[in-house]
């Protein structure tokens, strides 16, 4: 009986050994420095590419315009244009003449609203917001614009009005847009915003060149050529 009891105790079929739990949690692996560095570089590249394409989209049309007008300005003497001159005369209504005689303005001052509306309708030229040079005998208004010039003179005694407008064509118009000449505050703001977008486009492009230059051997020689060539021309040939 003792032998049977001993065999029963050591028989693995009836008395299996206690199982070892395999569900013990393994220590959590923390990302190493190379992984964190790759993650930061990936984020940096995504930001560069995002900024580059957005700034290029904003400045694309402006860059085409300024590149084209850069050529036309560089060859302005070779581009012949025939200015179109328009001259017209009119006489102020009696009511406006009487109101002008009662005014004692001199120097630079705004035109009365009634006079401004009449002139705009008569000559089909916007007069609002333009300063006038008042003297005892005459009122003179200069109206320069991009690619054009105009003036208007009013005889305060007789009420006679003379108007002349000169248009130099669309090439001259685009050239004046390039220079910001007589274009107003709105276009000045556009040039500022366009310039900022172009700077972002160029700087992010340079940084992307730096990131990708390892696989493109001509990157930095071409950048150096673009930097040095203008200075060589300035030093040797521009006087």
Secondary structure as UniProt FT lines:
FT   HELIX           2..10
FT   TURN            12..14
FT   HELIX           33..74
FT   HELIX           76..78
FT   STRAND          84..91
FT   HELIX           94..102
FT   STRAND          107..109
FT   HELIX           113..123
FT   TURN            128..129
FT   STRAND          132..134
FT   STRAND          138..142
FT   TURN            146..147
FT   STRAND          148..155
FT   TURN            156..158
FT   STRAND          160..167
FT   HELIX           170..179
FT   TURN            180..182
FT   HELIX           184..212
FT   HELIX           213..215
FT   HELIX           218..237
//
